[in-house]
Amino acid sequence: MSSSLEPQRSVPLAACTSLQLGGPAQHFAEVQSAESLCVLLDWAQRRGLPVTLLGGGSNVVIADAGLPGLVLRMALREETCHVEGEHVHVTAGAGVPWDELVARTVARGWAGLECLSGIPGSTGATPIQNVGAYGQEVADTLAAVQVYDRHDGSVRQLARAECELSYRSSRFKTRDLGRFIVLAASFTLRAGGAPHLGYADVARRFSAGAQPSLPAVREAVLATRREKSMLLDPEDENGRSCGSFFLNPVLGAAQLDQLRARAQSPPTYPQADGRHKLPAAWLIERAGFHKGQRWGAVGISTRHSLALVAHPGATSRQLLEAAHRVRDGVAAALGVLLEPEPVFLGFGSAQHGLPSL
Ligand SMILES: Cc1cc2nc3c(=O)[nH]c(=O)nc-3n(C[C@H](O)[C@H](O)[C@H](O)COP(=O)(O)OP(=O)(O)OC[C@H]3O[C@@H](n4cnc5c(N)ncnc54)[C@H](O)[C@@H]3O)c2cc1C
């Protein structure tokens, strides 16, 4: 292995995450190309070391003890686009910062990603949890994903349907967890297309009947996010988070009846399968928690009750304790079990996604 590819030893990972929490990686390397990925995977395999992937670190909680084995940060940056009539095919390497890609497509008048403005992290991670916000999700425009298959070492394309995208999930997060490494993602956008304006929080920024431009909608999304501390901003007192900490639960009719017996008029959003999605933030507040609530160096964001925030001196253990407190409180008050959105790395066994204490 050339010395430029040789992994570094004992690299602190906190600075690689938006929470700024977690211990060191035993070994760490940046992946610049598919070829170097193969070399690095082979390096780890020959030593019997586990491999963990990292993008921008904005949806992970890393244990205080750090991570054994080799941590690979995806840094593939190649980007291509190809216009075919009103369709634009954009392919971006896994390491392209997502919001930079969105900004470029908006500036060129290509519709399809504008409501996903301001989401931190890398392009390669967006299919993992089918990133979404303000009425748009990656599933709306993703055409295909180029992956490295760790089962047989092949590099191939998975069409959108093969990714099994659903609400904040995909086959990469479920039945094929750890199998595929995303090398690049391709999107089909609309040249000159109208922006999506289906979400009240964003639409209220424009007068009725207005037909805002793509850049105007991007700015409105960024302004809405800023109000909720949902942009990565080191100056923001809520700046150290991983975004929404819990998924919005989707309840069947019987569960919803049980909830209504405990809490009047919960807001519900009917789903295509007949079930109902509920805002986890509403449940958290109804269970008695409030914005700005603190437990030592961790707490709930002052601007969004769905975000848990780390303050100076916080540890991952304390964040996990806060997550249990909130989840247990909601379950006890309302009978709904919240599941976490971020991925926990380096922790022990988990129950419904949340590692045990
Ligand atoms: C302030 C803030 C706001 C946010 N708002 C939103 C939002 O509105 N909507 C939303 O959906 N999310 C949101 N998030 C969550 C997060 O930004 C997204 O999930 C993002 O896509 C994560 O990208 P990342 O590169 O940081 O992934 P990481 O956190 O580095 O990794 C997340 C998971 O993906 C895996 N992974 C990363 N890259 C690859 C790859 N190339 N191949 C295979 N696996 C990979 C990792 O192993 C890990 O399991 C927010 C986070 C923050 C901090």
The ligand as a Tripos MOL2 file, in Angstrom:
@<TRIPOS>MOLECULE
LIG
   53    58     1     0     0
SMALL
NO_CHARGES

@<TRIPOS>ATOM
      1 C1        -28.7480   20.1980   11.7890 C.3       1 LIG1
      2 C2        -29.1600   18.9260   11.0890 C.ar      1 LIG1
      3 C3        -30.3100   18.9000   10.3050 C.ar      1 LIG1
      4 C4        -30.7020   17.7390    9.6520 C.ar      1 LIG1
      5 N1        -31.8340   17.7440    8.8880 N.ar      1 LIG1
      6 C5        -32.2250   16.6200    8.2260 C.ar      1 LIG1
      7 C6        -33.4100   16.6300    7.4230 C.ar      1 LIG1
      8 O1        -34.0850   17.6360    7.2940 O.2       1 LIG1
      9 N2        -33.7670   15.4810    6.7970 N.ar      1 LIG1
     10 C7        -33.0190   14.3390    6.9050 C.ar      1 LIG1
     11 O2        -33.4040   13.3220    6.3030 O.2       1 LIG1
     12 N3        -31.8930   14.2960    7.6560 N.ar      1 LIG1
     13 C8        -31.4840   15.4100    8.3130 C.ar      1 LIG1
     14 N4        -30.3520   15.3860    9.0900 N.ar      1 LIG1
     15 C9        -29.5950   14.1310    9.2250 C.3       1 LIG1
     16 C10       -28.3790   14.0010    8.2870 C.3       1 LIG1
     17 O3        -27.9000   15.2550    7.8890 O.3       1 LIG1
     18 C11       -28.7060   13.1780    7.0520 C.3       1 LIG1
     19 O4        -29.1690   11.9040    7.4160 O.3       1 LIG1
     20 C12       -27.4770   13.0160    6.1490 C.3       1 LIG1
     21 O5        -27.8380   12.3820    4.9480 O.3       1 LIG1
     22 C13       -26.3680   12.2280    6.7980 C.3       1 LIG1
     23 O6        -25.2300   12.3370    5.9540 O.3       1 LIG1
     24 P1        -23.7680   12.1180    6.4890 P.3       1 LIG1
     25 O7        -22.8740   12.1400    5.3060 O.co2     1 LIG1
     26 O8        -23.4810   13.0780    7.5600 O.co2     1 LIG1
     27 O9        -23.8700   10.6290    7.0500 O.3       1 LIG1
     28 P2        -23.1460   10.0380    8.3390 P.3       1 LIG1
     29 O10       -23.7550   10.6260    9.5520 O.co2     1 LIG1
     30 O11       -21.6730   10.1190    8.1990 O.co2     1 LIG1
     31 O12       -23.5840    8.5070    8.2180 O.3       1 LIG1
     32 C14       -24.9350    8.1320    8.3920 C.3       1 LIG1
     33 C15       -25.0500    6.6210    8.0700 C.3       1 LIG1
     34 O13       -24.8190    6.4150    6.6840 O.3       1 LIG1
     35 C16       -23.7100    5.5260    6.4840 C.3       1 LIG1
     36 N5        -22.9930    6.0210    5.3210 N.ar      1 LIG1
     37 C17       -22.4690    7.2610    5.1430 C.ar      1 LIG1
     38 N6        -21.9340    7.3500    3.9200 N.ar      1 LIG1
     39 C18       -22.1100    6.1520    3.3280 C.ar      1 LIG1
     40 C19       -21.7610    5.6170    2.0480 C.ar      1 LIG1
     41 N7        -21.1320    6.3470    1.1200 N.pl3     1 LIG1
     42 N8        -22.0940    4.3170    1.7670 N.ar      1 LIG1
     43 C20       -22.7460    3.5700    2.6850 C.ar      1 LIG1
     44 N9        -23.0820    4.0180    3.9070 N.ar      1 LIG1
     45 C21       -22.7830    5.2990    4.2190 C.ar      1 LIG1
     46 C22       -22.9070    5.5850    7.7650 C.3       1 LIG1
     47 O14       -22.1820    4.3700    7.9740 O.3       1 LIG1
     48 C23       -24.0080    5.7710    8.7980 C.3       1 LIG1
     49 O15       -24.6010    4.5140    9.0950 O.3       1 LIG1
     50 C24       -29.9250   16.5430    9.7660 C.ar      1 LIG1
     51 C25       -28.7650   16.5710   10.5740 C.ar      1 LIG1
     52 C26       -28.3850   17.7520   11.2230 C.ar      1 LIG1
     53 C27       -27.1370   17.7680   12.0460 C.3       1 LIG1
@<TRIPOS>BOND
     1     1     2 1
     2     2     3 ar
     3     2    52 ar
     4     3     4 ar
     5     4     5 ar
     6     4    50 ar
     7     5     6 ar
     8     6     7 ar
     9     6    13 1
    10     7     8 2
    11     7     9 ar
    12     9    10 ar
    13    10    11 2
    14    10    12 ar
    15    12    13 ar
    16    13    14 ar
    17    14    15 1
    18    14    50 ar
    19    15    16 1
    20    16    17 1
    21    16    18 1
    22    18    19 1
    23    18    20 1
    24    20    21 1
    25    20    22 1
    26    22    23 1
    27    23    24 1
    28    24    25 2
    29    24    26 1
    30    24    27 1
    31    27    28 1
    32    28    29 2
    33    28    30 1
    34    28    31 1
    35    31    32 1
    36    32    33 1
    37    33    34 1
    38    33    48 1
    39    34    35 1
    40    35    36 1
    41    35    46 1
    42    36    37 ar
    43    36    45 ar
    44    37    38 ar
    45    38    39 ar
    46    39    40 ar
    47    39    45 ar
    48    40    41 1
    49    40    42 ar
    50    42    43 ar
    51    43    44 ar
    52    44    45 ar
    53    46    47 1
    54    46    48 1
    55    48    49 1
    56    50    51 ar
    57    51    52 ar
    58    52    53 1
@<TRIPOS>SUBSTRUCTURE
     1 LIG1         1 GROUP 0 **** ****
